[in-house]
Amino acid sequence: MGFFTKIKNFIVELWGVSDTSLNEQILKDIDSTRFVVLDTETTGFDYENDRILCIGAIVLQNYRIPIQESLEIYIQQEHYNKATAQIHGILRASVLDRPNELEALQQLLDFVGDSIIVAHHTSFDITMINKALERNGLPRLKNKTIDTAILYKKTLLNSPLLDRKDSYSLDDLADKFDISKKDRHTAMGDAYITAIAFLKILNKLKEKKGFNFNNYLNIDKK
């Protein structure tokens, strides 16, 4: 049974109704926005020498995850790494009839369009994708991005009495928001966890006074 078959009827609706015109406008702006939440599984963490093996991407719009709008691509690569295969389980012969890197990138670009890209530790996924685009003579992504690892920290109280980490993993967010980790370390599974965490983070941020969604785009600083 496929991953999305198991959650076929799952619809995410977390946002409450606000009485203020400011929050109504904010909700309206976000309501009209198409997000693509993605994750990559790679042979390693070297931007120059490692390669993307799989990309999982799902759409998030109107505070929902339309299950039919998803993309999962396993990519044919010559480079594989036994060490990372123990994490994501992707082997050279584990998936047949895989597209090459250029074909996979073209599918991804068509799927993403001009959507805002959401990922956990965005810089890694975006850099790996951009390196692949450059290798194939294609321009780098110009989409606005949101990093849930950084966005989550905006929900935390600033207090010397609280123990805050410098960085929060996807496991940290899954534990915090009680999200199942059954499909952890698969591109599609991690994209799904990230999407649910993103919605829950937004649900917290909307309660903040003066919340402005545009302030949280392309965040790459603490």
C-alpha positions in Angstrom: 0.0 0.0 0.0 1.5 3.4 -1.0 2.2 6.2 1.4 -0.5 8.5 0.2 -3.1 5.7 -0.1 -2.7 5.3 3.7 -3.7 8.9 4.2 -6.1 9.3 1.3 -8.9 10.8 3.3 -6.6 12.9 5.7 -7.4 16.6 5.5 -5.5 19.1 7.5 -7.5 22.0 8.9 -5.8 23.8 11.9 -6.7 27.5 11.6 -9.3 29.0 13.8 -11.5 32.1 13.0 -10.1 35.5 14.0 -12.2 38.5 14.9 -9.7 41.1 13.8 -9.5 42.5 10.3 -5.7 42.3 10.4 -5.7 38.5 10.9 -8.5 38.1 8.4 -6.3 39.7 5.7 -3.4 37.6 6.7 -5.4 34.4 6.5 -6.8 35.5 3.1 -3.3 36.1 1.8 -2.1 32.7 3.0 -5.3 31.0 1.8 -4.4 32.1 -1.8 -0.9 30.8 -1.6 0.3 27.6 -3.1 3.1 25.9 -1.1 5.1 23.0 -2.3 6.6 21.1 0.6 9.6 18.9 -0.5 12.4 16.7 0.7 15.3 15.1 -1.0 17.1 11.8 -0.2 20.7 11.9 -1.3 23.9 9.9 -1.4 25.5 12.2 1.1 26.0 15.8 2.2 28.7 16.9 -0.3 27.1 19.5 -2.6 29.6 18.9 -5.4 30.1 15.1 -5.4 26.9 13.7 -3.9 23.7 13.2 -5.9 19.9 13.3 -5.3 18.3 9.8 -5.3 14.7 10.7 -4.6 12.5 13.8 -4.4 9.2 13.9 -2.6 6.9 16.9 -3.0 3.4 17.6 -1.9 1.1 20.7 -2.3 -0.3 22.6 0.6 -3.0 25.1 -0.2 -6.1 26.4 1.7 -4.7 24.8 4.9 -5.1 21.4 3.3 -3.0 18.7 1.7 -4.7 17.6 -1.6 -3.5 14.0 -1.7 -3.8 13.8 -5.5 -1.2 16.6 -5.9 2.0 14.9 -5.1 5.3 14.0 -6.8 7.7 11.2 -5.9 10.7 10.7 -8.2 13.4 8.2 -7.9 16.4 9.3 -10.0 18.9 7.1 -11.9 22.4 7.9 -10.7 25.8 6.4 -11.1 26.9 7.3 -7.7 25.6 5.5 -4.6 26.7 5.4 -1.0 26.2 2.2 1.1 26.4 4.3 4.3 23.5 6.6 3.5 21.5 3.7 1.9 21.3 2.3 5.4 19.3 5.5 6.3 16.9 5.9 3.4 17.0 2.4 2.0 17.5 3.4 -1.6 19.7 1.0 -3.5 21.0 1.0 -7.0 18.6 -1.6 -8.2 15.7 -0.9 -5.7 13.6 1.0 -8.2 13.4 0.1 -11.9 12.8 2.4 -14.9 14.0 5.6 -13.0 14.3 8.8 -15.0 17.7 10.4 -15.4 18.6 13.6 -13.5 17.5 16.0 -16.2 14.1 14.3 -16.7 13.5 14.3 -13.0 14.4 18.0 -12.7 12.0 18.9 -15.5 9.2 17.0 -13.7 10.1 18.9 -10.5 10.2 22.3 -12.1 6.8 21.7 -13.8 5.3 20.6 -10.4 6.7 23.4 -8.4 6.1 26.3 -10.8 6.2 29.6 -8.9 5.0 28.1 -5.6 6.7 28.9 -2.3 8.9 26.0 -1.3 8.8 24.7 2.2 11.4 22.3 3.6 13.2 21.4 6.8 16.7 22.8 6.6 15.9 24.3 3.3 19.4 25.3 2.4 20.5 21.7 2.0 17.6 20.6 -0.3 17.7 23.8 -2.4 21.4 23.7 -2.8 21.4 20.1 -3.9 18.6 20.8 -6.4 20.4 23.9 -7.7 23.7 22.0 -8.1 21.8 19.4 -10.1 20.2 22.1 -12.2 23.6 23.7 -12.9 25.0 20.3 -14.0 22.2 20.0 -16.5 22.5 23.6 -17.9 19.3 24.8 -16.2 18.9 28.0 -14.1 18.8 27.9 -10.4 15.5 28.0 -8.5 14.2 31.5 -7.8 11.2 30.5 -5.7 10.7 32.0 -2.3 11.4 29.5 0.5 10.5 28.8 4.1 12.6 26.7 6.4 10.6 25.0 9.1 13.7 24.4 11.2 14.1 28.2 11.6 10.4 29.0 11.5 9.7 26.7 14.5 12.2 28.8 16.6 10.0 31.8 16.0 7.2 30.1 18.1 9.4 29.7 21.1 9.5 32.0 24.1 12.6 34.1 24.6 13.5 33.4 28.2 16.8 32.6 30.0 14.9 30.0 31.9 14.1 28.0 28.8 16.6 25.6 27.3 16.6 26.3 23.5 18.6 24.4 20.9 20.6 26.0 18.2 18.9 23.8 15.7 15.8 21.6 15.7 15.7 18.4 13.7 12.6 17.0 11.9 12.4 14.4 14.6 12.2 17.2 17.2 9.2 18.7 15.4 7.5 15.4 14.9 7.8 14.7 18.6 6.7 18.2 19.6 3.6 18.1 17.4 2.9 14.3 17.9 3.3 13.5 14.2 3.9 9.9 13.2 7.4 9.0 12.1 6.5 5.7 10.5 7.7 6.8 7.1 10.7 8.9 8.3 13.8 9.0 6.1 11.8 8.6 2.9 11.5 11.7 0.7 7.7 11.6 0.7 7.4 10.7 4.3 9.6 13.5 5.4 7.8 16.0 3.1 4.5 14.9 4.8 5.9 15.4 8.3 7.3 18.8 7.3 3.9 19.8 5.8 2.0 18.9 9.0 4.7 20.6 11.2 4.5 23.7 9.0 0.7 24.0 9.5 1.0 23.6 13.2 3.8 26.2 13.3 1.6 28.7 11.4 -1.2 28.0 13.8 1.0 29.2 16.6 2.4 32.1 14.7 -1.0 33.5 13.8 -1.7 34.1 17.5 1.3 36.4 17.7 0.6 40.1 17.8 1.6 41.8 14.6 2.1 38.5 12.8 3.0 39.2 9.1 3.5 36.2 6.9 5.8 38.0 4.5 8.3 38.4 7.3 8.9 34.6 7.3 9.8 34.2 3.7 13.4 33.3 2.7 14.4 33.1 6.3 18.0 31.9 6.6 19.1 33.5 9.8 18.3 32.6 13.4 
